[in-house]
Structures are given as structure tokens and as C-alpha cells.
Amino acid sequence: MAESLVNWIDGGFLNSWILGSAWVWPTLEILHFVGLSLLLGAIIVVDLRMAGVLQSLNVTAILRLLPLAAIGFTINLVTGTLFFFGDPARYSINIGFQVKMILVLLAGLNALWFYFKIEPFVQAWEPYGDTPRLAKVIGLTSLATWLGVLLLGRLIPYVGTG
């Protein structure tokens, strides 16, 4: 299946555009870094507060950072997809990329868990108080998965095919 996907992408319009221009890949790298900065910058603050740290920050106010995280994630989704289209043979067999994608999926499921089980109730919490146990678990899980995504993303050029 992966081989047929690679064959379908290889030589296609996006693949040719990304590889055929000296400026596309570096521009994607810059945008990916900006997206990652927005995503992780917001998520780290929110997750640390959910984990019970940073209690000097109003718990409801920090949720205003989540749209920045969503913008960062969207930028990285687009640029990451274009990276894949630019070099599908390398990414499809790279163990670092594969584990990174599993962690992104887990982080997304954890975000849904937060959205349905925590976010609706945050307004009722003490603004500078401790957070419930479930919020701590979700926050720490998010921190761990996004840290893994960051580290594995940096390792993609250096790890093999598994």
C-alpha cells in the first residue's frame, strides 16, 4: 500500500513543484517552525496549567491560547503534508516519521478528551486553584506526546527505516 502511494505521488504536480524549486522546501521549513512555535508555545502553557503547575495564571484565561495552537497545528498539517509529497519514499519508510504520526494521532485523541471532558467545566473552576486529577492526566499526556512529536520530527533525517 505504501509503495503504491509513493508511486502515485512521485512525479506528480506537488512533488515536482516542491522538488523543482530551490525556495519551496526552505520556505516550508520556516513555516513549519513557525507553526510548531505557535502550537507548542500555546500548548505548553495550557498543559502546564492543566497539570496543576503555573497556578498564578488564571485557568480560564489560558484557554484563550488554544486558537494559537490550532493555527500552529493547521500550518504544520499543511507544511507536513507538503513535505511528505516532496519526498514520499523517504518519509513512508522512516521509523521516526511513523512513530511521530502515531504520537500526533494520540495527541489529537487527547485533545478531544480535553475538549469533551475538561473544557466545558473550566469556567466553574477556581481561577487560581488546583486542577482536577483528570485535567492533570490530560495535560501531562499532552506534554509527553507533543514532546515526542517534536523530538521525533527532529530525528527524521537521522533515523533509518526501522
N, C-alpha and C positions, 0 to 999 in steps of 0.2 A: 504494500500500500504506500509506504513512504517513498519507494522508488518511483512509482507511477506519479505521485505528487511532484517529486523533484523533476521528473521528465516533462510534466505539464508546465511547470513554472519556468524551467531552464529555457532561455532563448525567447521567452515571451516579452511583451511590451515592457512591463515593470522591471523585469530582470535586465533587459537591455538598457533601459533608461538609467537604472541605478548604477550599473557597471560601466555604462558608456560615457559617463560624465565625471570629470575629476572633482566636481564640487558637491555632488549629491550625497555620497557616503559621509564626508566630513560634516556636512550640514545636518544630516540625520543624527550623527553622533552628538553634536552640540544640542540639538533639540531633545534628544533622549536624555542627556544630562540635565537639562532644564526641567523636563518632565519629572525625572527622578528626584530632583531637588524639591520641587513643589510637593510631590507625593509624599516623600519621606519626611520633609520638613514639617508638614502638617500632621502626618500620621504619628510621628514620634511624640509630639506634644500631646495629641489626643490619647494615644495609648498609655503614655506615662501617667497621665491624669486618671485614666480609667483604672490603671494598675494601683492607684492609691498614692502615687508619688505626685509632686507638684500641687499639693493641696492649697497652695497660696493662689492658684488660678481658679477662677470661677468655672465650675464644671459645665455649666450651660454655655458660657461664653466661648469655651474652647471648641465647641461643636461648630462654631462659625468658620473654623479652619477646614472643615470637611469638603466644601466646594473647591478649595485649592487642591486638595488631594485628588478629587475627581478630575479636575483639569489636568493635573500631572499624570494621572493614570491614563487618561484619554490620549495625551501626547505620546506617552510611552507605548500604548497599544498600537497607534498608527505607525510610529517610527520602528517599533519592534517588528511589526508585520512587514514593513518595507525592508528591514534588514534580512528577514527570512527570505523574502522574494529576491533579494540581491544575491544571496548565496545559500540556496536551499540545500544543496548537497552537504555543505559543512554543518549547517545547523541541525538538519534532520537526524544526523547520526551522533551528534555531540552530547555526551552524557551530562555535561554541565548545563546545556540548554534544556535537555529533557527534564532534569530534576528542577531546574528553575521554573519551568512551565507547570510542573506539579505543585510547586510552592505558591505560584501565582494563583492557581486554582484553589488551593487551600486557603490562601489569604482572602480570596473572593468569597468563599463559603463562610469564613469567619466574619467578614464584613456584613454578609446577610444576617448572620446570627446576631451581630451587634444591632443591625437595623431593626430587626423584629423583636428582640428580647431586651434590649437596653435603651436605645434611643427614645422610644415612646415614653419612658418613665423618668428620664433625666431631669425634666423640668420640676419634678416633685422632690428631687434630692436637695439636701442642704448644700448650698453653693460651694462652700469651702470644707465640707465634711469628707469623711472617708466614703469610698465607693463600695457597693455590694460585691460579694465574692464572685458572682458571675461576671461582673464588669472587669474585675481583676483578671480572671481567666481569659476573657476575650482580649483584653488589652495586651497581656503578656504573650498570648498566642499570635496576635497580630505583629507585635515587635519581633518575635522569633521568625515568623515566616517572611516578613519583609527584609529582615537582616539576611536571611538565607538567599532571598531573591537578589539582593544587592551583591553579596559575595559570589554567588554562582554566575551572575552576569559578568562580573569582572574576570572570572576564571574561564569563561567560554573560549577565549583564544588560546588557552594554555592546557586545557584538558583534552583528552582524546575521545575516542568513540565508544569507550566502555566495553 
